[in-house]
Amino acid sequence: MVYTLSYQMYKYENGLGAAEQRAADVRAGEAAAALRDLRLCLGRGFRLGRRGRPAREAADTVTASAARVLSGVR
């Protein structure tokens, strides 16, 4: 909803009524829940990308690549 500037000033100076405050609280709660759900969904997606392979395989890969580098130094 779009309110005129004079109405916005009036509301700023006089505050919200009880019903308006409850409606604002409901909207804020819904927005917070939506943001929490979005953060959880995005977090799961990013977490899967970082764990491409188990830690033991990753350590073996690092050891093998280090051995190749050291053998090439001779």
URCORJO-V22030 format. One record per helix or strand. SS is the DSSP state (~ for helix, > for strand). FROM is the first residue (numbers start at 1). TO is the last residue. If there is no record, write none. Layout:
# URCORJO-V22030
ss=SS from=FROM to=TO
ss=SS from=FROM to=TO
This chain:
# URCORJO-V22030
ss=~ from=5 to=14
ss=~ from=18 to=50
ss=~ from=55 to=73
